[in-house]
């Protein structure tokens, strides 16, 4: 993949240089899905993943919308509304985008101790 493509500060808005195919939803609508070669997946993930740290392609995460787990390398990228969207493999059925991915050690999995939030006046 041409690394100069991602020299822009906002690669999410610059269309990826890959061919596309339609991704269909249950209601019959569709969006364009990029066909990303396996050898480019890590580069695309690094450029489109909006959080830190970036997961490894071999990490397992869960799509909160579908309640299903997947390996990060199975992500998909769509072109919608003039932007690249990093989505789960279950996107057509659940609508889960990258903000809905939860992995081991994420904040959702953290235990919360009510005692840590006591009022100082108590």
C-alpha positions in Angstrom: 0.0 0.0 0.0 1.2 3.5 -0.8 2.2 5.0 2.6 2.0 8.5 1.1 -1.7 8.0 1.0 -1.8 8.3 4.7 0.4 11.4 5.0 -2.7 13.5 5.5 -3.5 14.3 9.1 -7.0 13.0 8.8 -7.0 9.7 6.9 -10.5 8.8 7.9 -11.8 11.3 5.4 -9.5 10.3 2.6 -10.9 7.4 0.6 -8.8 4.3 0.8 -7.1 3.2 -2.4 -8.7 -0.3 -2.6 -11.4 -1.7 -4.8 -14.9 -2.0 -3.1 -17.8 -4.3 -3.1 -21.3 -3.7 -1.8 -22.0 -4.7 1.8 -25.7 -5.4 2.2 -27.9 -4.8 5.3 -31.0 -6.7 6.3 -33.2 -3.9 5.1 -31.8 -4.2 1.5 -29.6 -1.0 1.7 -25.9 -1.2 1.1 -22.6 0.6 1.5 -19.2 0.2 -0.1 -16.8 -2.2 1.6 -13.1 -2.0 0.8 -11.4 -5.2 -0.2 -8.2 -4.8 1.9 -5.3 -7.3 1.2 -4.1 -9.1 4.3 -0.6 -7.6 4.0 -2.1 -4.1 4.3 -4.5 -4.7 7.2 -2.0 -3.6 9.9 -1.3 -0.3 8.1 -5.0 0.4 7.7 -5.7 -0.5 11.3 -3.0 1.8 12.5 -4.3 4.7 10.4 -8.0 4.4 11.2 -8.0 3.1 14.8 -9.0 6.2 16.8 -7.8 5.1 20.3 -4.6 4.2 22.1 -3.2 1.7 22.3 -3.9 0.2 18.9 -4.8 -3.5 19.3 -2.7 -6.2 17.6 -4.3 -8.0 14.6 -4.3 -11.2 16.7 -6.2 -9.6 19.7 -9.7 -10.8 20.4 -12.4 -8.1 20.9 -16.1 -8.1 21.3 -18.6 -6.1 19.3 -20.9 -4.7 22.0 -23.8 -4.4 19.5 -23.8 -8.0 18.4 -22.4 -9.5 21.7 -20.0 -11.5 19.5 -16.2 -11.8 19.7 -13.9 -11.6 16.8 -10.2 -11.4 16.0 -9.1 -7.8 15.2 -7.7 -8.8 11.8 -11.3 -9.6 10.7 -12.2 -6.0 10.8 -13.9 -4.4 7.8 -13.8 -0.9 6.4 -16.7 0.8 4.7 -17.0 4.1 2.8 -20.0 6.0 4.0 -20.9 9.7 4.2 -17.6 10.7 2.7 -15.6 8.8 5.4 -13.8 5.5 6.0 -15.5 3.6 8.8 -13.6 0.9 10.7 -16.3 -1.7 11.6 -16.7 -5.1 13.1 -17.3 -8.2 10.9 -20.8 -8.2 12.3 -21.5 -4.6 11.1 -24.2 -5.6 8.6 -26.3 -7.3 11.3 -25.5 -5.2 14.3 -24.1 -1.8 13.2 -21.0 -2.2 15.5 -18.2 0.3 14.6 -14.8 0.6 16.2 -16.2 2.5 19.1 -18.2 -0.6 20.0 -15.2 -2.9 20.3 -14.3 -4.0 23.8 -11.1 -5.9 24.5 -9.4 -7.4 27.5 -8.3 -4.7 29.9 -10.8 -2.1 28.5 -12.6 0.2 30.9 -15.8 -1.7 30.5 -14.1 -4.8 32.1 -12.6 -2.8 35.0 -14.1 -3.5 38.4 -15.3 -0.5 40.3 -15.0 -0.2 44.0 -17.7 2.0 45.4 -15.5 2.7 48.5 -13.1 4.6 46.3 -15.7 7.3 45.6 -16.7 8.2 49.2 -17.4 11.8 50.0 -14.6 13.3 52.0 -17.2 14.7 54.4 -18.3 11.1 55.4 
